[in-house]
Amino acid sequence: MFAKIIMHRKIIHFMAMTTFEIGGIRQFDPLDIDEVMEICSSSLSESYSKSVVYEIFLSWHEGFYVFTNGKQIIGFLAGSRKTQHDARVLLLATREKYRNLGIGQELMKNFEEKCRYLGILSVRLEVRTDNELGIKFYKRLGYSITSNLPSYYSDGSDAYVMWKPLF
């Protein structure tokens, strides 16, 4: 499917050949929790409780964004501020039928822009070593593998730490 990204008033719009508008990014609202949990359970290999996701929001609400089409949330990014100069992407997921349309990329760009605005110098994240699509995605956005975390995930799988300087 051909999609074109159009920036208008800081809201991201996707226009397909049919000019179907997909949606835009906004801050997470606690009322979004059920939809975010639905995306978590259908898209992520780790299990997260509502309370954990809500705690992520409470720890740094400025780093939690949703991509919505006006009717439902179709993707989200939850990040944290580790130090004054370092942030971390904790969760990133998109509903399956909306993948490969640039939604994850726009959520990452939005998060990075917010981090730059706040004077954060770098962003890091973890990704499963066998998640080839995820690794390619993050490399395309300028992230580099910096280390390996053995048995990082609950099923014993390893993770790569990926890092990107923002300035």
N, C-alpha and C positions, 0 to 999 in steps of 0.2 A: 504494500500500500504506500502510495506517495503521500508524505505529510510535509507541510511547510510550517515553520514556527514564526509567529508574528508577535512582537513585543508591543503592547499598548497599555499605557498607564501602569507599568510595572506588574501587570498580570500577563501570564503566558497563555497564549491561545494557539491551538493547533488547528490548522485548516487543511482538510483533505480535499481531494478533487471534487467532492460533493459539497464542499464548504461547510461540513459538519464541524461545529465547534466542540472541542472536547472539554476544556476547562482551564482552571488557574490555580495558583498556589496561595495559601493563606496560613496563618498561624493555627496550630492545633488548639482546639477548645475541648475542655473536659467532656463535653457532651458528645464528642467524636469517638470516645473510647470504644464503644461496641463495634463500630465499623473498622476501626484500626485493629482491634483484636481479631475480627473476621479475616482481615488481610494477613495478619501475623500467622494465624493458624493454617491458612491455605497456601501461603507463599514461603514461609521460613521453615527451615529444618529443625530449628530449636523451638522449644515451647516456652512461652512467656505468659505469666499471669497478668491479669488486669492491674494488680497492685504494683508489679514491677514496672509495667509501662507507665502507670500513673506517677510512680516515683521518679522515673526518668524525666517526665514532664515537670514535676515539681523542682527537680534539681537544677534545671536550666530551661525554663519555658521558651526563651528566645531561640533555642535550637531545635524546636519541634514544629514541623510543617506538614501540612496535608495538601494533596493535589485533588481538587474536587471538580466534578463536571456540573455542579449545581444541584444535582439530585443525590449523589453519593460520593463518598471518598473513594478514589481509585488508586491512590498511592500515598505514601508518607515517608518522612525521614525524621528520626529522633537522634539528636546529638547531645553531647555534654561538653562542658568546658572543664578540661582536666586541670589546667593551671591558668595563670593570667595570659599566657601566650600560646597555649595549646588546646585544641578542641579534638573531639573524637566523634565519629559517626558510629552510633550504636546499632541502629536498625534502619534499613532501607528496603521497602517492598512496594510492589505494584500489583494490582489485580491482574491475573493471567491474561485476560482478553485485551488488556491495555498495554502489554509489554511491547518493547521495541518501537515505541512511538516517541521516545525522547523524554518521557516523564521523569524517570530516574535521573537522567542527566540534568534536567531543569531543577529538580529538587536539590541535587548536589551543588549546582551553580548558585542557587539561592542561599544555601547554607554557607558556602564559601564566601559569598559577598557579605553576608551578615558577620561572619568571622573577621573578615578584613576591616569592616566598618568598626568593629570593637577592638581592633588592634591585635587580634590573634595572628600569630606568625605561621602556624602550621596546623594541619589536620591529619589525623591518623585513623585507621580503621583496621578491622580484622576480617579476613575472608577465608573460607575453607580452601585448603590447598588443592582440592579436587574440583573446585568451582571454576572451571576454565572460562565460562562466559563472564562471571563476575570479575575475575582477574583481568580479562581483556577490557572490560568496561572501565574499571578503575585506572588501568594503564592509559587508556585513551583519554582520560580526564587529567592525566599528569601525575598519577600516584606511582610510587616505586615500592617494590618489596624490600623491606629492611631487615626482617628476621622471620624465624619460624617459631611457632609456639606449639610444642608437642602436646597432644591430648588436650587441646584447648576446649573442645566442645564436649557436651554431655555424653555423646556416643563414642568418645575417645579419638575423634578425628582431629587432625592437626590444622592449624591456621597460619596464614601468613599475616604479618603486620605490614600494612602499606601506609606510606607517608607522603605528604605533599607540602612543600613550602608555599606559603601564600603571597610572599613578597619577593 
